[in-house]
Amino acid sequence: MMALVNRALVWFIPYLPKAFAARFAGRYVAGESVQEVLSVARDLNDRGFEVTLDILGEHVATSQEARDVTQAYVHLYGELAAGGIKGNISVKPTHLGLDLSAELCRDNFGQLLDAAQQHDNFLRIDMESSRQTDETLQLYRDLAARYRHVGPVLQAYLRRSSGDLAQLTGEPLNFRLCKGIYLEPADIAFNDPGEINRNFIALLRQGLEGGAYVAIATHDQRLISAALDLIKELEADQARLEFQVLYGVPMQGRLEQLLKAGHKVRVYVPFGEKWYDYGLRRLKENPAIAGYILKNIFHRAS
Ligand SMILES: Cc1cc2nc3c(=O)[nH]c(=O)nc-3n(C[C@H](O)[C@H](O)[C@H](O)COP(=O)(O)OP(=O)(O)OC[C@H]3O[C@@H](n4cnc5c(N)ncnc54)[C@H](O)[C@@H]3O)c2cc1C
């Protein structure tokens, strides 16, 4: 029933005035300009959170577009440093041209990593759908051979992730662990929420025991509790991990508790002109997200 409601909502949204969509998208997106995102980042820093900034967009159509996005990110590293913001950057490979050419994409990431190095910063390579997994991990390996301040993402819903992690550990590895947001077929991905959560914790154990730095990215309160139990069991060093959430997702005071317990918490803050197209594409790919939006609209109204 809920799935039907979600699909109906996704169908309906393009017919709503853009200003209305902006009212609820605004909760999840930190504006369109660099100034706006830096102001949000500064507020989050003041409240004890670090940030990772993402310029909205993906699947660019031309090499020039990919180069322009690269320059925008290079500029953003400079702005973070100039503003004294505690934060790094997350980038989707198809936003830097992965669909067009692996070589172009690698060159663009190389420029970003030069900028990150210059400012003693870090670059996270977001993970997109399973169509990009192999190429994205190869991109990471190529870059990690030349730079230290770069890290990939592993998705707990993918059956392959444990094998991928086994191949990556041994190097100084810093990875983000998330459930995964794209709709994937059952032969390559777990669909059952319980199975995804069990794999998430198994991957967290594998990562921590393997000596990796792990960024634990979830809003799932029970999963956060299970992660904390594991951290305690393994006596994992707090300096080897952090928690991550998306900007705007209600967390009922949990983030402040994590900060109080001495954990680093980083907020993923997307911004940019492409917020509308990006939001709609996400919703069409995975209508279940519409349920969250619907819930948030009613939550805010009540
Ligand atoms: C920092 C960060 C980076 C990420 N990077 C990637 C990536 O590179 N690749 C990728 O595939 N996926 C990425 N994701 C998305 C992730 O894979 C999940 O799809 C998403 O976080 C929802 O899963 P969950 O772990 O929060 O658990 P869920 O079980 O989906 O959600 C738990 C609860 O959190 C709340 N919630 C979750 N999401 C939202 C939302 N958008 N709005 C409102 N409430 C919400 C709901 O109350 C829900 O009941 C990232 C997530 C985070 C937090």
The ligand as an SDF file (V2000), in Angstrom:
LIG
                    3D

 53 58  0  0  0  0  0  0  0  0999 V2000
   26.4510   10.4370    4.6890 C   0  0  0  0  0  0  0  0  0  0  0  0
   25.7910    9.5190    3.7260 C   0  0  0  0  0  0  0  0  0  0  0  0
   26.3830    9.2670    2.5160 C   0  0  0  0  0  0  0  0  0  0  0  0
   25.7890    8.3820    1.6110 C   0  0  0  0  0  0  0  0  0  0  0  0
   26.4400    8.0640    0.4550 N   0  0  0  0  0  0  0  0  0  0  0  0
   25.9120    7.1440   -0.3710 C   0  0  0  0  0  0  0  0  0  0  0  0
   26.6100    6.6780   -1.5180 C   0  0  0  0  0  0  0  0  0  0  0  0
   27.7280    7.1170   -1.8200 O   0  0  0  0  0  0  0  0  0  0  0  0
   26.0150    5.7370   -2.2950 N   0  0  0  0  0  0  0  0  0  0  0  0
   24.7750    5.2150   -2.0000 C   0  0  0  0  0  0  0  0  0  0  0  0
   24.2900    4.3420   -2.7190 O   0  0  0  0  0  0  0  0  0  0  0  0
   24.0910    5.6350   -0.9270 N   0  0  0  0  0  0  0  0  0  0  0  0
   24.6140    6.5760   -0.1170 C   0  0  0  0  0  0  0  0  0  0  0  0
   23.9290    6.9840    0.9960 N   0  0  0  0  0  0  0  0  0  0  0  0
   22.5000    6.5880    1.1550 C   0  0  0  0  0  0  0  0  0  0  0  0
   22.3910    5.2900    1.9110 C   0  0  0  0  0  0  0  0  0  0  0  0
   22.9170    4.2500    1.1330 O   0  0  0  0  0  0  0  0  0  0  0  0
   20.9290    4.9820    2.2850 C   0  0  0  0  0  0  0  0  0  0  0  0
   20.1900    4.8000    1.1320 O   0  0  0  0  0  0  0  0  0  0  0  0
   20.2520    6.0510    3.1040 C   0  0  0  0  0  0  0  0  0  0  0  0
   21.1330    6.5680    4.0630 O   0  0  0  0  0  0  0  0  0  0  0  0
   19.0340    5.4560    3.8320 C   0  0  0  0  0  0  0  0  0  0  0  0
   19.4430    4.3550    4.5920 O   0  0  0  0  0  0  0  0  0  0  0  0
   19.6160    4.3870    6.1740 P   0  0  0  0  0  0  0  0  0  0  0  0
   20.8790    3.6920    6.5040 O   0  0  0  0  0  0  0  0  0  0  0  0
   19.5210    5.7610    6.6910 O   0  0  0  0  0  0  0  0  0  0  0  0
   18.4620    3.4550    6.6950 O   0  0  0  0  0  0  0  0  0  0  0  0
   16.8940    3.4200    6.3870 P   0  0  0  0  0  0  0  0  0  0  0  0
   16.4040    2.1690    7.0260 O   0  0  0  0  0  0  0  0  0  0  0  0
   16.5910    3.6400    4.9550 O   0  0  0  0  0  0  0  0  0  0  0  0
   16.3970    4.6680    7.1670 O   0  0  0  0  0  0  0  0  0  0  0  0
   16.3410    4.6960    8.5830 C   0  0  0  0  0  0  0  0  0  0  0  0
   15.4540    5.8390    8.9930 C   0  0  0  0  0  0  0  0  0  0  0  0
   16.1080    7.0660    8.6430 O   0  0  0  0  0  0  0  0  0  0  0  0
   15.1630    7.9900    8.1320 C   0  0  0  0  0  0  0  0  0  0  0  0
   15.6100    8.3950    6.8220 N   0  0  0  0  0  0  0  0  0  0  0  0
   16.5160    7.7810    6.0350 C   0  0  0  0  0  0  0  0  0  0  0  0
   16.7390    8.4870    4.9020 N   0  0  0  0  0  0  0  0  0  0  0  0
   15.9360    9.5680    4.9890 C   0  0  0  0  0  0  0  0  0  0  0  0
   15.6770   10.6820    4.1480 C   0  0  0  0  0  0  0  0  0  0  0  0
   16.2950   10.8610    2.9700 N   0  0  0  0  0  0  0  0  0  0  0  0
   14.7860   11.6210    4.5910 N   0  0  0  0  0  0  0  0  0  0  0  0
   14.1510   11.4880    5.7720 C   0  0  0  0  0  0  0  0  0  0  0  0
   14.3550   10.4620    6.6010 N   0  0  0  0  0  0  0  0  0  0  0  0
   15.2160    9.5140    6.2180 C   0  0  0  0  0  0  0  0  0  0  0  0
   13.8190    7.3330    8.1580 C   0  0  0  0  0  0  0  0  0  0  0  0
   13.1440    7.7230    9.3310 O   0  0  0  0  0  0  0  0  0  0  0  0
   14.1220    5.8610    8.2430 C   0  0  0  0  0  0  0  0  0  0  0  0
   13.1260    5.1630    8.9120 O   0  0  0  0  0  0  0  0  0  0  0  0
   24.5240    7.8110    1.9280 C   0  0  0  0  0  0  0  0  0  0  0  0
   23.9280    8.0680    3.1610 C   0  0  0  0  0  0  0  0  0  0  0  0
   24.5550    8.8960    4.0660 C   0  0  0  0  0  0  0  0  0  0  0  0
   23.9110    9.0970    5.3930 C   0  0  0  0  0  0  0  0  0  0  0  0
  1  2  1  0
  2  3  1  0
  2 52  2  0
  3  4  2  0
  4  5  1  0
  4 50  1  0
  5  6  2  0
  6  7  1  0
  6 13  1  0
  7  8  2  0
  7  9  1  0
  9 10  1  0
 10 11  2  0
 10 12  1  0
 12 13  2  0
 13 14  1  0
 14 15  1  0
 14 50  1  0
 15 16  1  0
 16 17  1  0
 16 18  1  0
 18 19  1  0
 18 20  1  0
 20 21  1  0
 20 22  1  0
 22 23  1  0
 23 24  1  0
 24 25  2  0
 24 26  1  0
 24 27  1  0
 27 28  1  0
 28 29  2  0
 28 30  1  0
 28 31  1  0
 31 32  1  0
 32 33  1  0
 33 34  1  0
 33 48  1  0
 34 35  1  0
 35 36  1  0
 35 46  1  0
 36 37  1  0
 36 45  1  0
 37 38  2  0
 38 39  1  0
 39 40  1  0
 39 45  2  0
 40 41  1  0
 40 42  2  0
 42 43  1  0
 43 44  2  0
 44 45  1  0
 46 47  1  0
 46 48  1  0
 48 49  1  0
 50 51  2  0
 51 52  1  0
 52 53  1  0
M  END
$$$$
